[in-house]
Amino acid sequence: MALVAECSLESVSPISFSRPYRTEKLSKESHADYETRTWRERLHYDENGMVFIPPMAFKLGIAECARYLGIKIPGRGASKYTKHFESGILVLEGLPLGVHKDAVQSEELFVPSDGIPGSSKRVYKTFAIVPEWKGTVKFYILDRTITKEVFEEHLREFGRFIGIGRWRPANRGLKGRFSVKKIAWSED
């Protein structure tokens, strides 16, 4: 049986996406024209074009937070919660943002073309940005080493210091932060 945490989350800062994609360049299409035509492909969206935050963003984010915090498990010597968050939590559904990909705002930035911060090889790229978002995410806690109190602490710190998406705090940025409004507990 899993402990289920149904978490109501709300943005503290905008979220931006940079999902990798491959779209063929048209004949004689410039880089700028290609970017203008395809930037929405950096979004995560369903078959109807509705944007969502993928479930793995939450699972991997809270595991990253466990590594970041490095909290020791009481009574277990130097053992930490990290491995328990990495393998003992599931998130099965993404968080719908209630916006169609064609209605998403964008921002054009002069960024490193090779992905290395501080690189002198730079190009203009357009990124999708959603200024505000909120919704509910279900976390399935399979590893009972993770108590309700430990989970709640990690989730709150995840929203503050790790974040979700492109240019989040864990990647030296400001976007993708969120607050936890409510957690409803149940058993599955």
DOLOTI-661004 format. One record per residue (C-alpha): residue number from 1; residue in three letters; x, y, z. Coordinates in nm, 2 decimals. Layout:
 num residuo      X      Y      Z
 NUM     ALA      X      Y      Z
...
REM end
This chain:
 num residuo      X      Y      Z
   1     MET   0.00   0.00   0.00
   2     ALA   0.12   0.35  -0.08
   3     LEU   0.07   0.66   0.12
   4     VAL  -0.08   0.93  -0.12
   5     ALA  -0.01   1.30  -0.09
   6     GLU  -0.24   1.51  -0.30
   7     CYS  -0.05   1.84  -0.31
   8     SER  -0.21   2.17  -0.41
   9     LEU   0.07   2.38  -0.55
  10     GLU   0.08   2.74  -0.67
  11     SER   0.35   2.93  -0.86
  12     VAL   0.57   3.18  -0.68
  13     SER   0.75   3.27  -1.01
  14     PRO   0.68   3.20  -1.38
  15     ILE   0.77   2.86  -1.53
  16     SER   0.96   2.82  -1.85
  17     PHE   1.03   2.51  -2.06
  18     SER   1.32   2.40  -2.27
  19     ARG   1.22   2.05  -2.38
  20     PRO   1.46   1.92  -2.65
  21     TYR   1.30   1.87  -2.99
  22     ARG   1.38   1.78  -3.35
  23     THR   1.19   1.96  -3.63
  24     GLU   1.32   1.96  -3.98
  25     LYS   1.45   2.30  -4.11
  26     LEU   1.27   2.41  -4.42
  27     SER   1.47   2.47  -4.74
  28     LYS   1.66   2.81  -4.71
  29     GLU   1.50   2.88  -4.37
  30     SER   1.72   3.10  -4.16
  31     HIS   1.79   3.02  -3.79
  32     ALA   1.57   3.31  -3.68
  33     ASP   1.28   3.19  -3.90
  34     TYR   1.32   2.84  -3.77
  35     GLU   1.32   2.96  -3.41
  36     THR   1.01   3.17  -3.47
  37     ARG   0.83   2.87  -3.63
  38     THR   0.93   2.60  -3.38
  39     TRP   0.98   2.75  -3.03
  40     ARG   0.65   2.61  -2.90
  41     GLU   0.80   2.26  -2.94
  42     ARG   1.00   2.33  -2.62
  43     LEU   0.67   2.30  -2.43
  44     HIS   0.52   1.98  -2.29
  45     TYR   0.17   1.94  -2.44
  46     ASP  -0.09   1.67  -2.50
  47     GLU  -0.26   1.57  -2.82
  48     ASN  -0.50   1.86  -2.78
  49     GLY  -0.22   2.11  -2.75
  50     MET  -0.28   2.17  -2.38
  51     VAL   0.04   2.25  -2.18
  52     PHE   0.13   2.05  -1.87
  53     ILE   0.42   1.99  -1.63
  54     PRO   0.54   1.63  -1.68
  55     PRO   0.51   1.39  -1.38
  56     MET   0.89   1.32  -1.39
  57     ALA   0.96   1.69  -1.32
  58     PHE   0.80   1.64  -0.98
  59     LYS   0.95   1.30  -0.91
  60     LEU   1.30   1.40  -1.01
  61     GLY   1.27   1.74  -0.85
  62     ILE   1.18   1.61  -0.51
  63     ALA   1.46   1.35  -0.53
  64     GLU   1.70   1.63  -0.62
  65     CYS   1.58   1.82  -0.32
  66     ALA   1.66   1.51  -0.10
  67     ARG   2.02   1.52  -0.23
  68     TYR   2.03   1.90  -0.17
  69     LEU   1.91   1.88   0.19
  70     GLY   2.10   1.57   0.28
  71     ILE   1.89   1.50   0.59
  72     LYS   2.00   1.20   0.80
  73     ILE   1.74   0.94   0.89
  74     PRO   1.70   0.94   1.28
  75     GLY   1.84   0.62   1.43
  76     ARG   2.02   0.50   1.12
  77     GLY   2.36   0.65   1.17
  78     ALA   2.49   0.84   0.86
  79     SER   2.21   0.70   0.63
  80     LYS   2.02   0.98   0.45
  81     TYR   1.68   1.01   0.28
  82     THR   1.81   1.05  -0.07
  83     LYS   1.79   0.69  -0.19
  84     HIS   1.44   0.66  -0.04
  85     PHE   1.31   0.96  -0.24
  86     GLU   1.49   0.85  -0.56
  87     SER   1.33   0.50  -0.56
  88     GLY   1.04   0.52  -0.32
  89     ILE   0.82   0.80  -0.47
  90     LEU   0.60   0.79  -0.79
  91     VAL   0.42   1.07  -0.97
  92     LEU   0.19   0.92  -1.24
  93     GLU   0.02   1.22  -1.38
  94     GLY   0.14   1.56  -1.50
  95     LEU   0.00   1.89  -1.39
  96     PRO  -0.22   2.05  -1.66
  97     LEU  -0.16   2.43  -1.67
  98     GLY  -0.50   2.51  -1.84
  99     VAL  -0.34   2.69  -2.14
 100     HIS  -0.31   2.59  -2.50
 101     LYS   0.03   2.59  -2.66
 102     ASP  -0.07   2.86  -2.91
 103     ALA  -0.17   3.09  -2.63
 104     VAL   0.15   3.07  -2.43
 105     GLN   0.37   3.38  -2.40
 106     SER   0.73   3.38  -2.50
 107     GLU   1.06   3.55  -2.42
 108     GLU   1.36   3.59  -2.66
 109     LEU   1.70   3.55  -2.49
 110     PHE   2.06   3.56  -2.61
 111     VAL   2.18   3.23  -2.48
 112     PRO   2.49   3.00  -2.51
 113     SER   2.44   2.79  -2.82
 114     ASP   2.64   2.50  -2.67
 115     GLY   2.46   2.51  -2.34
 116     ILE   2.77   2.60  -2.14
 117     PRO   2.71   2.90  -1.90
 118     GLY   2.94   3.19  -1.98
 119     SER   3.02   3.05  -2.33
 120     SER   3.10   3.31  -2.60
 121     LYS   2.90   3.11  -2.86
 122     ARG   2.56   3.27  -2.83
 123     VAL   2.24   3.27  -3.03
 124     TYR   1.89   3.41  -2.99
 125     LYS   1.64   3.16  -2.88
 126     THR   1.27   3.19  -2.79
 127     PHE   1.14   3.01  -2.48
 128     ALA   0.78   2.96  -2.37
 129     ILE   0.68   3.12  -2.04
 130     VAL   0.37   3.07  -1.82
 131     PRO   0.35   3.36  -1.58
 132     GLU   0.12   3.19  -1.32
 133     TRP   0.01   2.83  -1.26
 134     LYS  -0.15   2.62  -1.00
 135     GLY  -0.29   2.27  -0.96
 136     THR  -0.28   1.94  -0.77
 137     VAL  -0.02   1.67  -0.80
 138     LYS  -0.04   1.32  -0.65
 139     PHE   0.27   1.18  -0.50
 140     TYR   0.26   0.81  -0.42
 141     ILE   0.50   0.73  -0.13
 142     LEU   0.59   0.37  -0.15
 143     ASP   0.88   0.38   0.09
 144     ARG   0.74   0.42   0.45
 145     THR   1.08   0.55   0.57
 146     ILE   0.95   0.88   0.43
 147     THR   0.71   1.00   0.69
 148     LYS   0.44   1.27   0.63
 149     GLU   0.65   1.53   0.81
 150     VAL   0.97   1.44   0.61
 151     PHE   0.78   1.45   0.28
 152     GLU   0.62   1.79   0.36
 153     GLU   0.95   1.94   0.45
 154     HIS   1.11   1.82   0.13
 155     LEU   0.82   1.93  -0.09
 156     ARG   0.83   2.28   0.06
 157     GLU   1.21   2.31   0.01
 158     PHE   1.17   2.16  -0.35
 159     GLY   0.94   2.46  -0.43
 160     ARG   1.18   2.71  -0.28
 161     PHE   1.53   2.59  -0.38
 162     ILE   1.50   2.34  -0.66
 163     GLY   1.20   2.45  -0.88
 164     ILE   1.07   2.31  -1.21
 165     GLY   1.16   2.38  -1.57
 166     ARG   1.42   2.60  -1.74
 167     TRP   1.62   2.85  -1.54
 168     ARG   1.51   2.72  -1.21
 169     PRO   1.69   2.78  -0.88
 170     ALA   1.88   2.44  -0.90
 171     ASN   2.02   2.57  -1.23
 172     ARG   2.12   2.91  -1.11
 173     GLY   1.79   3.07  -1.21
 174     LEU   1.47   3.23  -1.08
 175     LYS   1.18   3.06  -1.25
 176     GLY   0.98   2.75  -1.16
 177     ARG   0.94   2.82  -0.79
 178     PHE   0.62   2.72  -0.61
 179     SER   0.45   2.71  -0.27
 180     VAL   0.26   2.43  -0.11
 181     LYS  -0.10   2.54  -0.03
 182     LYS  -0.24   2.22   0.10
 183     ILE  -0.16   1.85   0.13
 184     ALA  -0.44   1.59   0.16
 185     TRP  -0.33   1.25   0.28
 186     SER  -0.48   0.91   0.20
 187     GLU  -0.39   0.54   0.15
 188     ASP  -0.40   0.36  -0.19
REM end
